[in-house]
Amino acid sequence: MSVPFFSQLKALVDEYGFRAYLVGGCVRDILLKRPAADVDLVCLSHDYKDFASAVRVLLPSAWVEFKDNIRLVCPDAELDISKPRGETIEEDLLMRDFTVNNLAMDFDGNVIGDPADIYAGVIRHVSDHTFSDDPLRMLRAFRFQAQLGFVIADETMHKISAEKETIGRSASERILQEFAKLFSGKYAGIAISSMNESGLYGEIFQGLKLTAVAVEAAKLSMGAEFFLAVLLAEQPASHGFIESLGLSHRALKNVLRTAELAGKLTENSFSGDTFALRRLIYDYPDEVRDALQIYGLLAARNNVEVWDVETYVHRVMIEMGYVDFETPMKVNGGLLMAMGVPAGRLMGEIIADVRPKLASRELMSLECAEKYIKDKYVK
């Protein structure tokens, strides 16, 4: 059984008489014969914190406490030990979100619940109050679809369509967490199309259209930041929505710069300016890979010949090898002061002007750069 620490946990349960169960996603993964990265547990014979303490003695780990849940973080896996949601395991399962997740397994391998939807590949909500209890579960349905490739039951799609407006009750950080998993899923393109069909896409994305380019971007399974960068590159009006998500400063910067570079690469592909291309690579070194993917998507939308797209991508990759990232850093305050440039705004202007020229090899050496500075800036 491909469950982290299963043999150790079974020994603990058997020795001390804990009535504990594996629950939720890890049972689903066991039945699908997929590796279970995380372990979800409930214990009905003891307080969940006492059980978590016993597990922690067995498996030294970091203790993270949430409301009604203890997470034990081990080097290669996480164990979530939750307070039971009912007096019996059957009552607990009825409070869960989807039938592919409302299963339990004891440590003898006996399954509690009906696994029919797992074997049929169907995502189906458990009860009438599934989404009213937590509207984020609507988005989670599509996240599971993206990860598993299952279809969403018709009645679940209808229920999402009827209750989609309630997604506004979900915190942006929780939506971002679901996005991260959804857009990394192997079947993200199918999931985002289903989400659009239900109306939830328009509700979350503030009325933005799901375009063919966005669907193709989702199919690449390159993560939420990449998808948002595609959205911004194709639909500049999405800027406000993206900012409203509460991305970290790093993530927002990555999205904005990647979309920006994609647009600049598109312009450069028509100009053929080699030095300008090298300056772009120098200015956006970390964004080139994703921006090239976006350039390709936008070019396909605009019916650019595949050969022309591949030729330009190849050219960009070749030119990356000609960009000098080291010499430009030698043009700094110390060098400029030695040349007689006073500290202040002029020094910043010179650095901004000269470093890209060195990087692109418009100025072939530091000596050429010094001559350029003397001729243009030093009187």
KAQUI-V987321 format. One line per field, one symbol per residue. burial: # if it has 16 or more other C-alpha atoms within 10 Angstrom, else .. A space follows every 50 residues. Layout:
burial->???
//
This chain:
burial->..##....#..##.....###########......#.#######...##. ##..##....#.......#####....########...#..######### #######...###.#.##..######...##...################ ##...##.###..#.##.......##.###################.### ####.....#..######################...##.##..#.#... .#.#############.##....###########..##.##########. ........#..##..#..##..###..#..#.#..#....#.....#..# #..##########..#..##..#......
//
